[in-house]
Amino acid sequence: MNAALAENILNSDCGLGMEYPPTARIANGKPADKASWPWQSSLQVDGIHLCGASLIGSQWLLTSAHCFDTYKNPKLWTVSFGTTLSHPLTTRKIASIIIHENYAAHKHDDDIAVVKLSSPVLFSENLRRVCLPDATFQVLPKSKVFVTGWGALKANGPFPNSLQEVEIEIISNDVCNQVNVYGGAISSGMICAGFLTGKLDACEGDSGGPLVIPHDGNIWYLLGIVSWGIDCGKENKPGIYTRVTHYRNWIKSKTNI
């Protein structure tokens, strides 16, 4: 067996990433270390990063449906892995895009899609899959979670070449549905995360990327997919994510994962 295949087997478990709790504190997000979030990938058209996605199997990514509102043809897309956009670890073409049947571009509901890669990736220390939670997995408000991506550093701001990470917390749907927050727009298929005080948040270009939580020690689970929000880091407007547990059976029905 060659070294790459051996490494593939050694790294095939899900959810192996950053040591938690991290030693350094995070302010407005910071560049991520190389092997911290090895499931993060970049969805690109013409070499330009448009969305994030999470590797859930050797040939499958999970992302948001709205990433494909403009470009629906799989042939237009490529996927890159690794923490920098300019010199990726590896790239793949896309074989197919499966968007949730009930997704409608003018609404935020069912904002979920799975993407099949043209060929499987080989797992390594810097390229691994994230764990998917069971449909029954519960997460409590105030739980610490991480969102990662190559999105804008602030609203209408510059886009980084290096993957950024930020630690935020879960906010209950009840709080998020208050009149001064999102006024009832948050459905059971969505999860709210960030801070009502604003500042730390996902932003434009982070769409489709992962919201993860450490569980059972240092194993990372995919709780949410960056979906929508008003502005970035705005007071009373935290980020809204597609709730992965709500779609667990749908994901399995499409990918068998």
Secondary structure, DSSP 8 states (H G I E B T S, - for coil): --HHHHHHHHT-SS-B-S-SS-SS--SS-EE--TTTSTTEEEEEETTEEEEEEEEEETTEEEE-GGGGSS---GGGEEEEESSBSSS-SEEEEEEEEEE-TT--TTS-TT--EEEEESS----BTTB---B---TT----TT-EEEEEES--SSTT----SB-EEEEEEEE-HHHHTSTTTTTT---TTEEEEE-TT-SS---TT-TT-EEEEEETTTEEEEEEEEEE-SSSSBTTB-EEEEEGGGGHHHHHHHH--
